[in-house]
Amino acid sequence: MLEKQFLMTAKTFKGLEDVLAAELTALGATDIQKGRRAVTFRGDLLMLYRANFCLRTASRVLVPIARFRADDADEVYRRVKQLPFDDYMTADTSFSIDATVYSDTFRHSRYLTYRVKDAIADWWLEHGGKRPSVSLSDPDIRFNIHVADRAVTLSLDSSGDSLHKRGYRVANTEAPLNEALAAGMLLTAGWNGQSDFYDPMCGSGTLLIEAALIALNIAPGVFRKGFAFEKWANFNPDLFEVVSSDDSQERDFSHHIYGSDAAFFAVQAALKNIRSAGLSKYIDVRQIRLQELRLEPGAAEGALLLSNPPYGERLGQDKNVLQLYSDIGSMLKHRFTGATAWLISSNNDALRSVGLKPAKRIPLMNGELECTFCRYDLFAGKRKDRLINQSNDRHQRL
């Protein structure tokens, strides 16, 4: 079904391509190339399994089986119908089609999906005398059709449900943070478990749990019920067992993770999800207002604070959102000295209300929202004085 070494594409969020590429490098993938919300790479069947099981910032892993250019959906139908579908399925295999379209030429992605479905069904009618059935909920095999301008790629989807659906979430709050995005934010911030971690507006606990998984180096796939590749004809259960049972890279975590939220229901949701993930030993969550939050007594220098505050526009226009961000700024400046803080928001006015100059600003997408991920280096005194002292230190060393 697949060559020993073959091309794969891992999909991700806009802005996380570098992080995903670094993850793939660490896994041992080769020929890594960054693209738009995606990273291509090469590997064998073992790498396919590892990518699905271990990648934190990928949403799915695709295996391209055909690439061509087309001017309309009917031409796509003709090109797809030329492929040898008995290499991938039988007439009794149910299937589904997912389409991703970035094109002015192909304006109707649903019609394109229908034409690809018809091409596969008609191929089997001609070659096997039977049309395979389409299943939207639980297909045996999933195809992905991707169009960028006139460039068309048909792929096998090896993941099934998006990889951000880890499997530990049992309770939700409004607009929960996507798990893959949360992991990407943490890795972008340099989180590796070498300090205490804080999320003062933890919601359902996604950042807390992803922080613990990274700190302990536990693969996110441990919670999944299954992957699409497990239904493929070439699925090798023994090889997958090598991946799914390998805990040799897990490590100790000697610091602690602290979460809090002003809302009782959010704290309860976070506690349920943390228990579901089996991480209660490493994470404390309590109901507390921002004005009462501070570094834990004896906290080591260099703590990391990372949070996803309400944006205002997504959760409904909140007249107090600017005050909320101002309160965040006061908390950071006066009670988190020595820490590094990161905030993500789509509300630029709110970010300005923090009252601190970001040391770094990174564009990210949260769903359809264009956001800015800001880093704040928190220190005592004025920023100008610190920069002068740092400059003097450098001159003295020269």
Stockholm file with secondary structure:
# STOCKHOLM 1.0

chainA/1-398         MLEKQFLMTAKTFKGLEDVLAAELTALGATDIQKGRRAVTFRGDLLMLYRANFCLRTASRVLVPIARFRADDADEVYRRVKQLPFDDYMTADTSFSIDATVYSDTFRHSRYLTYRVKDAIADWWLEHGGKRPSVSLSDPDIRFNIHVADRAVTLSLDSSGDSLHKRGYRVANTEAPLNEALAAGMLLTAGWNGQSDFYDPMCGSGTLLIEAALIALNIAPGVFRKGFAFEKWANFNPDLFEVVSSDDSQERDFSHHIYGSDAAFFAVQAALKNIRSAGLSKYIDVRQIRLQELRLEPGAAEGALLLSNPPYGERLGQDKNVLQLYSDIGSMLKHRFTGATAWLISSNNDALRSVGLKPAKRIPLMNGELECTFCRYDLFAGKRKDRLINQSNDRHQRL
#=GR chainA/1-398 SS CCCSSEEEEEECCTTCHHHHHHHHHHHTCEEEEECSSEEEEEECHHHHHHHHHHCSSCSEEEEEEEEEECSSHHHHHHHHTTSCGGGTCCTTCCEEEEEEEECSSCCCHHHHHHHHHHHHHHHHHHHTSSCCCBCSSSCSEEEEEEEETTEEEEEEESSCSCTTCCSCCCCCCSSCCCHHHHHHHHHHTTCSSSSCEEETTCTTSHHHHHHHHHHHTCCGGGGCSCCGGGGSTTCCHHHHHHHHTCCTTCCCCCSCEEEEESCHHHHHHHHHHHHHHTCTTTEEEEECCGGGCCCCTTCCTTCEEEECCCCSSSSCCCTTHHHHHHHHHHHHHHHCTTCEEEEEESCHHHHHHTCSCCSEEEEEEETTEEEEEEEEECCSSCHHHHHHHHHHHHHHHC
#=GC SS_cons         CCCSSEEEEEECCTTCHHHHHHHHHHHTCEEEEECSSEEEEEECHHHHHHHHHHCSSCSEEEEEEEEEECSSHHHHHHHHTTSCGGGTCCTTCCEEEEEEEECSSCCCHHHHHHHHHHHHHHHHHHHTSSCCCBCSSSCSEEEEEEEETTEEEEEEESSCSCTTCCSCCCCCCSSCCCHHHHHHHHHHTTCSSSSCEEETTCTTSHHHHHHHHHHHTCCGGGGCSCCGGGGSTTCCHHHHHHHHTCCTTCCCCCSCEEEEESCHHHHHHHHHHHHHHTCTTTEEEEECCGGGCCCCTTCCTTCEEEECCCCSSSSCCCTTHHHHHHHHHHHHHHHCTTCEEEEEESCHHHHHHTCSCCSEEEEEEETTEEEEEEEEECCSSCHHHHHHHHHHHHHHHC
//
